[in-house]
Amino acid sequence: MSKFPDSPTKTNLESSPANEIPASPLPDVENQNQPPKVGGGVGGILRRWKRDDLLKRGSLGLRAIALLFSLISFIAMASNKHGDWKNFDRYEEYRYVLAISILSTLYTGGQVFRQVKEISTGKSLLQPRTGLMLDFIGDQITAYLLISSASSAVPLTNRMREGSDNIFTDASATAIAFSFLAFFAVAASSLLSGYKLSIQSYI
């Protein structure tokens, strides 16, 4: 029987972690079965193109409606001449409605022409930011003028219709009504213009 205890060096070597064989990690079967994600950026670009195209067509439709309503308002007021006091040009409010309907017709007609040309050719006639600023400011000004002119002519027409309701007051009311409708169309277009301006990339 040995007089000396087992050597501590031998004991440490036998229990050393260096002598233990590490267990190999299990393969991640779940991640291996998942297909790689490809084309995420392309999908985002396509969605943005579809959104931009929808906004362009929506803005074009609203301006086309505003053009139609402004033109009807202009024709109804310009032809409202029936002699004596039944002539629109005798009243400042009606002359104001006529002037703004002409301005709205020219503005919306020009915008419709520009947008149709851009959609058909795929090329912008103006720089993107310049075009967006023109759309937003132009829509804002035109909408304000339309609501201002129509509102100013309503009290005069109501007073006339209380005394006598005839073809002159009916034509005046028609022109005013279509000015209001043109305002709603241009105001909606203004909202779209503001949204497009807010999401415009500056990079």
C-alpha positions in Angstrom: 0.0 0.0 0.0 1.4 3.4 -1.1 2.2 5.8 1.7 1.5 8.8 -0.5 -2.0 10.0 -1.6 -2.8 10.2 -5.2 -1.1 13.0 -7.0 -3.3 16.2 -7.2 -1.8 16.8 -10.7 -3.2 13.6 -12.0 -6.6 14.2 -10.4 -6.8 17.7 -11.9 -5.8 16.4 -15.3 -8.5 13.7 -15.3 -11.3 16.2 -14.3 -10.1 19.1 -16.4 -12.7 20.7 -18.7 -10.2 20.6 -21.5 -10.4 16.8 -21.6 -14.2 16.9 -21.9 -15.6 16.8 -25.5 -18.1 19.6 -26.2 -21.4 18.5 -27.5 -22.1 19.6 -31.1 -25.1 22.0 -31.4 -28.2 20.7 -32.9 -29.0 22.0 -36.4 -31.8 24.6 -36.6 -34.3 22.6 -38.6 -36.9 25.4 -38.4 -34.6 28.0 -40.0 -33.5 25.5 -42.6 -37.0 24.9 -43.7 -37.8 28.6 -44.2 -37.1 29.9 -47.7 -34.9 33.0 -48.0 -36.6 36.3 -48.1 -35.9 37.8 -51.6 -37.5 40.8 -53.3 -38.8 42.7 -50.3 -37.3 45.9 -51.6 -38.7 45.3 -55.1 -42.2 44.8 -53.6 -42.0 48.1 -51.7 -41.0 49.9 -54.9 -43.9 48.4 -56.8 -46.4 49.3 -54.1 -45.1 52.9 -54.1 -45.4 53.1 -57.9 -49.0 51.8 -57.7 -49.8 54.3 -55.0 -48.3 57.2 -57.0 -50.3 56.1 -60.1 -53.5 56.0 -58.1 -52.9 59.4 -56.7 -52.2 60.8 -60.1 -55.4 59.4 -61.6 -57.4 60.5 -58.6 -56.1 64.0 -58.9 -56.8 64.0 -62.6 -60.4 62.8 -62.1 -61.1 65.5 -59.5 -59.7 68.3 -61.7 -61.7 67.0 -64.7 -64.9 67.1 -62.6 -63.9 70.7 -61.4 -63.3 71.7 -65.0 -66.8 70.4 -66.0 -68.6 72.2 -63.1 -66.6 75.4 -63.7 -67.5 75.4 -67.4 -71.2 74.9 -66.6 -71.1 77.7 -64.1 -69.5 80.0 -66.6 -72.0 79.2 -69.4 -75.0 79.5 -67.1 -73.9 82.9 -65.8 -72.6 84.3 -69.1 -75.9 83.5 -70.9 -78.0 84.9 -68.0 -79.1 88.1 -69.9 -82.8 88.6 -70.2 -83.1 92.4 -70.5 -83.4 95.3 -68.0 -82.7 94.2 -64.4 -82.4 90.6 -65.5 -78.9 91.0 -66.8 -76.1 89.4 -64.8 -73.6 92.2 -65.6 -75.7 94.7 -63.6 -74.7 93.0 -60.4 -71.1 92.9 -59.0 -71.7 89.6 -57.2 -72.6 87.9 -60.5 -69.7 89.4 -62.4 -67.5 88.0 -59.6 -68.9 84.6 -60.1 -68.4 84.8 -63.8 -64.8 85.9 -63.5 -63.9 83.2 -61.0 -65.6 80.5 -63.1 -63.5 81.6 -66.1 -60.3 81.5 -63.9 -61.2 78.0 -62.5 -62.0 76.7 -66.0 -58.6 77.9 -67.3 -56.7 76.6 -64.3 -58.4 73.1 -64.2 -58.2 72.8 -68.0 -54.5 73.5 -68.0 -53.9 71.0 -65.2 -56.0 68.3 -66.9 -54.0 68.9 -70.1 -50.7 68.6 -68.3 -51.6 65.5 -66.3 -53.0 63.7 -69.3 -49.8 64.4 -71.3 -47.7 63.3 -68.4 -49.6 60.0 -68.0 -49.7 59.3 -71.7 -46.0 60.0 -72.3 -44.6 58.9 -68.9 -42.6 62.1 -68.7 -43.0 65.0 -66.3 -43.3 68.5 -67.9 -42.1 70.1 -64.7 -39.6 69.2 -62.0 -41.4 66.9 -59.4 -41.2 69.3 -56.5 -42.1 72.3 -58.7 -45.1 70.5 -60.1 -46.3 69.5 -56.6 -45.9 73.0 -55.3 -47.9 74.4 -58.3 -50.6 71.8 -57.7 -51.0 72.5 -54.0 -50.8 76.4 -54.2 -53.0 76.5 -57.4 -55.7 74.2 -55.9 -55.7 76.2 -52.6 -56.1 79.6 -54.4 -58.7 78.3 -56.8 -60.8 76.6 -54.1 -60.8 79.8 -52.0 -61.9 82.0 -54.9 -64.7 79.6 -55.9 -66.1 79.5 -52.4 -65.7 83.2 -52.0 -67.5 84.1 -55.2 -70.3 81.6 -54.7 -70.9 82.7 -51.1 -71.0 86.4 -52.1 -73.8 85.8 -54.6 -76.1 83.6 -52.5 -77.7 86.5 -50.4 -78.4 88.5 -53.6 -80.1 85.6 -55.3 -82.1 84.7 -52.2 -83.5 88.3 -52.0 -84.4 88.2 -55.7 -86.2 84.9 -55.4 -88.3 86.2 -52.5 -89.7 88.9 -54.8 -90.0 86.9 -58.0 -88.8 83.5 -59.0 -88.0 83.5 -62.7 -85.6 82.3 -65.3 -83.0 84.9 -64.3 -82.9 83.8 -60.7 -83.0 80.2 -61.7 -80.0 80.6 -64.0 -78.1 82.5 -61.3 -78.8 79.8 -58.7 -77.6 77.2 -61.2 -74.3 79.0 -61.8 -73.8 79.4 -58.0 -74.6 75.8 -57.3 -72.1 74.6 -59.9 -69.5 76.9 -58.5 -70.0 75.2 -55.1 -69.6 71.8 -56.7 -66.4 72.9 -58.5 -65.1 74.1 -55.1 -65.7 70.7 -53.5 -63.8 69.0 -56.4 -60.9 71.4 -56.2 -60.8 71.2 -52.4 -60.5 67.4 -52.6 -57.8 67.8 -55.2 -56.0 70.2 -52.8 -56.0 67.5 -50.1 -54.4 65.0 -52.5 -51.9 67.7 -53.6 -51.0 68.3 -49.9 -50.6 64.6 -49.3 -48.4 64.1 -52.3 -46.2 67.1 -51.2 -45.9 65.7 -47.7 -44.6 62.3 -48.9 -42.3 63.8 -51.5 -38.7 62.5 -51.1 -36.1 65.2 -50.8 -33.1 62.9 -51.4 
